[in-house]
Amino acid sequence: MNILLIHQNFPGQYRQFLDWLIATGKHNIVFLTQRKGVPEINGAKVIRYEPDHKPADDAYALSSYFESCSAAGYKVAILCRQLEADGFKPDVAIGHCGWGEMLFLKDVWPDLPVMSLFEYFFTAEGGLIGFDPEFPASPNAPFITRARNAVHYMSYGLCDAGTSATQWQLDTYPKMFHDKVKAIHEGIVTSSLVPNHTTTVKLGRVDEPVGRNHEVFTYMARNLEPARGFHQFMRALPIIQKLRPHARAIVIGGSGVSYGQKSDDKGGFRGRMEQEVATKLDWDRIHFVGQVPYETYVKTIQLSRCHIYLTAPFVLSWSLLEAMSMGATVVASDTAPVREVMEDGKTGFLIDFFSPEALAEKVADVLAHKDNYRRIGEAARRHVVANYDFRTACLPKYLNHLNGILPRQHHMLVDD
């Protein structure tokens, strides 16, 4: 079957699905992306593109997002015409609709089955915007979010089926979307994300490699920002250090911003928070390691006695499920959609996002009594294996939904 995959940040949420498609050896796969530096991949043709138009810096705020999305969609449509001219006509297109890349596929191929990923419906309340009083929403937020959602409404009408990673993310969308869109997580490979109590990593300022024999706790986000509770984590650090005078923190993440407003402070939000707590911390016991290779990230979580995951109500990070799969004892924010995947006291611990004190006390208790909490990590892994393993839990649901828009001769099975 000819399969067209589309995601501006290759491979995005299709990492496992792409690997599985290639492994079947049954499909001719083309992947369109804006990501630079993608290497050649055996079994799939990756085509990089750039929109040939960008909104001006002073573009009207209510229409600039749609202007950007329509430019991406138009460029994808032009590429699709070229693909057909070169002999490739897809039997199905699968992609992320949030950046407009799926908007004009039906204008190229009116009868093409389309499966879109609906990641998050922008809301002026009940989600990321306006959640944290420390970062108040603009009075214009309701107008801007409604204007941004024009892309979602168009995408809904132009797809045959869709998915959203969690039920909470799906519920951010109006009820009309639920007719086509189902809550199906992309899944993680739990067979490779396993506990390993012998792993070590090398840190600066520490002579010997750090392992489970050290009192290490961890925090991870793509970028160290308020949307992922970085400011609350930093405020909890002095309390944790006071309660646990030998504990070390390993902090994984960049200094940019993935979600929400940018910081004007030197060094971004990390710089702001370092200034706020500078005199209260033992900096020799804090290790900011930046955005590390995936293998290093895995080792770091495997050796962690306690992993911290904080988020405003927003898109759920894969890192939470990955940490649970590796048997970590996780202390997380009691926010949506975290509570959808974690049960307090059974598969992790949920604390008030706005209470650094509660966070610190729970982390310190886990560090002090690691053997007592081992059952939490074990239960977390069992839960993730049962409900979020790519091959056994998520792929069957995904293929069942996808097959619903495909002719029978193109149906795909888990054991293909």
Residue pairs with C-beta under 8 A, 6 or more apart in sequence:
1 26
1 27
1 28
1 91
1 92
1 410
1 412
2 27
2 28
2 30
2 88
2 89
2 90
2 91
2 92
3 21
3 27
3 28
3 29
3 30
3 90
3 91
3 92
3 94
4 30
4 31
4 32
4 80
4 83
4 90
4 92
4 93
4 94
4 95
5 11
5 14
5 18
5 29
5 30
5 31
5 32
5 44
5 93
5 94
5 95
6 31
6 32
6 33
6 76
6 93
6 94
6 95
6 96
6 101
6 102
7 13
7 14
7 31
7 32
7 33
7 95
7 96
7 101
8 33
8 34
8 35
8 72
8 96
8 99
8 101
9 33
9 34
9 35
10 31
10 33
10 35
10 38
10 46
11 18
11 31
11 33
12 96
13 96
13 117
13 119
13 165
13 186
14 31
14 94
14 186
15 186
16 186
16 187
16 188
16 189
16 390
16 395
17 94
17 186
17 395
17 398
18 29
18 31
18 44
20 390
20 391
20 395
21 27
21 29
21 43
21 44
22 29
22 41
22 42
22 43
22 44
23 43
24 416
25 43
26 416
28 88
29 43
29 44
29 45
30 44
30 45
30 47
30 83
30 88
30 90
31 44
31 45
31 46
31 47
32 47
32 49
32 76
32 79
32 95
32 101
33 46
33 47
33 48
33 49
34 48
34 49
34 50
34 51
34 72
35 48
36 48
38 46
38 48
40 46
47 79
49 75
49 76
49 79
50 75
51 68
51 71
51 72
51 74
51 75
52 71
52 75
53 67
53 71
53 74
54 68
54 71
55 64
55 67
55 68
59 67
61 140
61 144
61 147
62 143
62 144
62 147
63 147
65 147
65 148
65 151
66 100
66 147
66 148
66 150
66 151
68 99
68 100
69 99
69 100
69 103
69 151
70 100
70 103
71 100
72 99
72 100
72 101
73 100
73 101
73 102
73 103
73 104
74 103
74 104
76 101
76 102
76 104
76 105
77 103
77 104
77 105
77 107
77 108
80 105
80 108
80 109
81 108
83 89
83 90
84 108
84 109
89 109
90 109
90 112
91 113
91 406
91 410
92 112
92 113
92 114
92 115
92 402
92 405
92 406
92 410
93 102
93 105
93 109
93 112
93 113
93 114
93 115
94 114
94 115
94 116
94 117
94 402
95 101
95 102
95 115
95 116
95 117
96 102
96 116
96 117
96 119
97 103
97 116
97 117
97 118
97 151
97 152
97 155
97 159
97 162
98 117
98 118
98 119
98 120
98 151
98 152
98 155
99 151
100 151
102 114
102 116
102 155
102 158
102 159
103 151
103 154
103 155
103 158
105 112
105 114
105 158
106 112
106 114
106 158
113 160
113 161
113 405
113 406
114 158
114 159
114 160
114 161
114 405
115 159
115 160
115 161
115 162
115 163
115 401
115 402
115 405
116 155
116 158
116 159
116 161
116 162
116 163
117 162
117 163
117 164
118 152
118 155
118 156
118 162
118 163
118 164
118 169
118 170
118 173
118 177
118 181
119 164
119 165
119 169
119 315
120 127
120 169
120 172
120 314
120 315
121 149
121 152
121 172
121 173
121 174
121 177
122 129
122 145
122 148
122 149
123 129
123 145
123 172
124 130
124 137
124 141
124 142
124 145
124 146
125 137
126 172
126 313
127 172
127 312
127 313
127 314
128 227
128 259
128 260
128 312
128 313
128 314
129 137
129 141
129 145
130 136
130 137
130 141
131 312
131 313
132 226
132 312
132 353
132 354
134 226
134 231
135 226
135 260
135 261
138 144
152 173
152 177
156 162
156 176
156 177
156 180
156 181
159 180
160 180
160 405
161 180
161 181
161 182
161 401
161 402
161 404
161 405
162 177
162 180
162 181
162 182
163 181
163 182
163 183
163 184
163 398
163 401
164 170
164 173
164 181
164 182
164 183
164 184
165 183
165 184
165 185
165 186
165 315
165 316
166 183
166 185
166 316
166 337
166 340
166 341
167 183
167 337
167 340
168 313
168 316
168 336
168 337
168 340
169 183
169 315
169 316
169 337
170 177
170 178
170 181
170 182
170 183
173 181
182 397
182 401
184 394
184 397
184 398
184 401
185 321
185 388
185 394
186 318
186 390
186 394
187 388
187 389
187 390
187 391
187 393
187 394
187 395
187 398
188 318
188 321
188 322
188 325
188 384
188 388
188 389
188 390
189 389
189 390
189 391
190 325
190 381
190 384
190 385
190 388
190 389
190 390
191 389
193 298
193 322
193 325
193 326
194 325
194 326
194 327
194 381
195 302
195 326
195 327
195 377
195 381
196 299
196 302
196 326
197 212
197 302
197 303
198 211
198 212
199 211
199 212
199 299
199 302
199 303
200 209
200 210
200 211
200 299
200 303
201 209
201 210
201 211
201 250
201 296
201 299
201 300
201 303
202 209
202 210
203 210
203 248
203 250
203 287
203 289
204 287
205 284
205 287
206 248
210 216
210 248
210 250
210 303
211 303
212 303
212 305
214 248
214 303
215 244
215 246
215 247
215 248
215 305
215 367
216 247
216 248
216 249
216 250
216 303
216 304
216 305
217 240
217 247
217 248
217 249
217 250
217 304
217 305
217 306
217 307
217 308
217 363
217 366
217 367
218 249
218 250
218 251
218 252
218 300
218 301
218 304
218 306
218 307
218 308
219 230
219 233
219 249
219 250
219 251
219 252
219 253
219 307
219 308
219 309
219 310
220 251
220 252
220 253
220 297
220 300
220 301
220 307
220 309
220 319
220 323
221 228
221 230
221 252
221 253
221 258
221 317
221 319
222 228
222 253
222 254
222 258
222 291
222 317
223 253
223 254
223 255
223 256
223 257
223 258
224 230
224 251
224 253
224 254
224 255
224 268
224 269
224 270
224 273
225 256
225 257
225 258
225 259
225 260
225 268
225 269
226 260
226 269
226 312
227 258
227 259
227 260
227 311
227 312
227 314
228 253
228 259
228 310
228 311
228 312
228 317
229 310
229 311
229 312
229 333
229 353
230 253
230 269
230 270
230 273
230 310
231 269
231 272
231 273
232 310
232 333
232 353
232 354
232 355
232 356
232 359
233 251
233 308
233 310
233 356
233 359
234 273
234 274
234 276
234 277
235 273
235 276
235 277
235 356
236 356
236 357
236 359
236 360
236 363
237 249
237 277
237 280
237 281
237 286
237 360
238 277
238 280
238 281
239 356
239 357
239 360
239 361
239 364
240 247
240 249
240 360
240 363
240 364
240 367
241 247
241 281
241 282
241 285
243 360
243 361
243 364
243 368
244 364
244 367
244 368
246 285
247 285
247 364
247 367
248 285
248 286
248 287
249 285
249 286
249 287
250 287
250 289
250 300
250 304
251 286
251 287
251 288
251 289
252 289
252 290
252 291
252 292
252 297
252 300
253 290
253 291
254 290
254 291
255 267
255 268
255 269
255 270
255 271
256 268
257 263
257 268
257 269
259 314
259 315
262 268
263 269
263 271
263 272
265 271
265 272
265 275
267 274
270 288
289 296
289 300
292 300
297 319
298 322
298 326
301 307
301 322
301 323
301 326
301 328
302 326
302 328
304 323
304 328
305 329
305 366
305 367
305 370
306 328
306 329
306 330
306 331
306 363
306 366
306 367
306 370
307 323
307 328
307 329
307 330
307 331
308 330
308 331
308 332
308 359
308 363
309 317
309 319
309 320
309 323
309 330
309 331
309 332
309 333
309 338
310 332
310 333
310 353
310 359
311 317
311 332
311 333
311 335
311 338
312 335
312 353
313 335
313 336
313 337
316 337
316 338
316 340
316 341
320 330
320 332
320 338
320 341
320 342
321 341
321 384
321 388
323 330
324 330
324 341
324 342
324 347
324 348
324 377
324 380
324 381
324 383
324 384
325 380
325 381
325 384
325 385
325 388
326 381
327 377
327 378
327 380
327 381
328 377
328 380
329 348
329 349
329 366
329 370
329 373
329 374
329 376
329 377
329 380
330 342
330 348
330 349
330 376
330 377
330 380
331 348
331 349
331 351
331 359
331 362
331 363
331 366
332 338
332 342
332 348
332 349
332 350
332 351
333 350
333 351
333 352
333 353
334 344
334 350
334 351
334 352
334 353
335 353
338 350
339 350
341 383
341 384
341 387
341 388
342 348
342 350
342 380
343 383
344 350
345 376
346 376
346 379
347 376
347 379
347 380
347 383
348 376
348 380
349 362
349 366
349 376
351 358
351 359
351 362
352 358
366 373
385 392
385 393
386 393
387 393
388 394
391 414
395 414
396 414
399 412
399 413
399 414
402 412
403 411
403 412
406 412
